[in-house]
């Protein structure tokens, strides 16, 4: 009965505190805040014994932050004393501490986000995981040693480390205020060895605690004060669109240019002779080509060089025959074809130079000439206009 009266009184206190805070914050919409909290109450470790005999004190301290008006997290340390036993045989106590990382979900702000924390009363769902450590289990060890018929195969000595999985619900006053009051009820699942008794399942512990929290570091999203008209934003008149005529696509044009340039022209003729002869073998067509070259290119000159084969005669005789061949060739070129004698140069190499590898072919006259002629070329080029 005492526990029921305590819970009713706490609920009434929370409602009165929530009504006092119902006006909310005028600083704008809440974004986030931090908090620290001290809690105290009782806990019940479930076992096959009378429940009213198993209630023990509990206390807690937590540090947390709400990242948004809906989602938060905390680091929570709780514990004190736990109790178990057997009806008619007695009960035993031990000490424990649980450290949990809990996720907090403000259901009130989720359903009604517009007020963002200024609700008189907030309903918060929580869940988390952590570790529990227990010690001072001497009463359970003494009971198990005195009566071996007891179902206590899991009795432990020293320290006992266990997992802790938590889920619960909180009622909390206006979170925009610096000081708040809360009522929290949570269920915790621990290792089967936690209460030293065999259940073939995790041990369960239910905790109910009142809390006093201090909130700080509130951050708000600025909004226009209530009752004041919001500024009217006048959109500027759009400037008239200036249409720019599209640029014409570039055209590709092929142009033809006439180019004049000079190119070299060469003359090379060979006349062969019999032994000790100065007259040329063959037709006069070859000599005509030389005369035509001189007529076609008025600025050109030709050289007529006589040769003799080294296999016949001697150097002095060969030099004479070679000169006769060159001179005779020039005379016929002038007399028979009207060539300009001043543009014909003669020379004799005798047998000092052998132009050909075959001996008899070196009885010859070699005529060479060079000139330039102008030619016209058509050049095509592509331009973009």
Helices and strands as residue ranges (DSSP letters): H 2-20, E 29-45, G 51-53, E 55-66, E 71-86, E 90-106, H 107-111, E 121-135, H 138-146, E 160-173, E 179-190, G 192-195, E 203-221, E 252-272, H 285-296, E 301-307, H 315-337, G 341-343, E 344-350, G 359-362, E 364-384
